[in-house]
Amino acid sequence: MNTCAKCIVLDTWAGRRYYAVEVMGETPKKARVRILTPGGVMLPGRRYANCNDIVLVPKHALSELPADAHKVEQGFYDGHIGGFGGTVDAR
């Protein structure tokens, strides 16, 4: 099985966010990915995926890794209570 590193692109109120994933496989409309972001990712529909979870996401949400490495997020950020991944989570 051929895997490749890409990122999920989510448009939030805080701007466009990139989260690192590994593509495990594809269906005609969706891709099966493993979440590589240490803090996890809040997917559309308020579905939360932890690090190393394997989930299906729409193919249009995937993109190549951005040229600027600092744009790839290191954790889940909800914008409340100063929670940016890790120990203090905003959920």
N, C-alpha and C positions, 0 to 999 in steps of 0.2 A: 504494500500500500504506500502510495506516494503522499507525503505530508508537506505542507509549506506554511510559512509564517506570513500572516496577514494581520489586518486589524479591523475591528468593528468600528464604524463611524456613526456616532449618535449626535444628533442636533438637540441640544438642551438649551434652557434659558440662559445658561452661562457660556454658550457658544458651542462650537463643534468640538467633540471629544473623541479621541482615538484610544482604543483599548486593544492590547496585543492578544491575538488568538493563534491557534494552530489549526489549519484546516485538515480534518480527518477524512472527509468524504463529501460527496455531493449527490443531491437528488435533482430532478429537473428544475425546481424552483427554490430549493433551500440548500444550505451547506451545514454539515455536521462539524462543529468546531470545539476545541478544548480551550477553555479560558486560561490565559497565561498571566493575567494581571493579578498581582499578589492580594490586593484588597477586594477582588471580585468586581462584578459589573452589574449595574441595574439596567436590565434590558427593557425595551418598550413594553408597555402594559404592566409596569411595576413588578416585573418578574426579576428576581435577584439570582445571579449565578455566582457561586464561589469559585475560587481558584481551582483549577484542575477539573471542574465540572465539564461534561460534554453535553452540548445543547444544539438544537437546530435553530438557525437564524436565516432570514431571507438573504438571497445572494446579493441583492442590491445594497445591503448594509455593509458588505465587505469591501475593503480597499487595500491597495498596496501600502506598506509601511511608509509614513511620510519621511521626506529627506531630513527634516529636523527631528532628531531623536528626542528632544525635550518635549515635543508635542504629544508623545505617547504617555497616557496617564499611568500612574503607579498605584492607584487605588480608587475605590468608590467614593464619589463626592456628591452629597445631596444638597449642600449649601446651607444646612442648618447646624447649629450647636458646634461649629468649628470642627466638624468631623470630616477628616480626609483619610479614609481607609484606616488600616491598622487597628490600634486599640480603642480609639474613640470613634465609634460608628454612629452615623446620624439617624439610624433607623429607630 
